[in-house]
């Protein structure tokens, strides 16, 4: 059983963003990929995510 990230009838953008980033990482192994977001808590379950001002 997974952890829901959106209401049943809503499009789950977190999962879409996470899956897209995982595909990019597979295509470009060894490259650092961090998603800039205000929703770090949800996105960091799938991928590396930080507030935009914490990325250097």
Helices and strands as residue ranges (DSSP letters): H 13-27, E 35-36, H 40-43, E 49-50, G 52-54
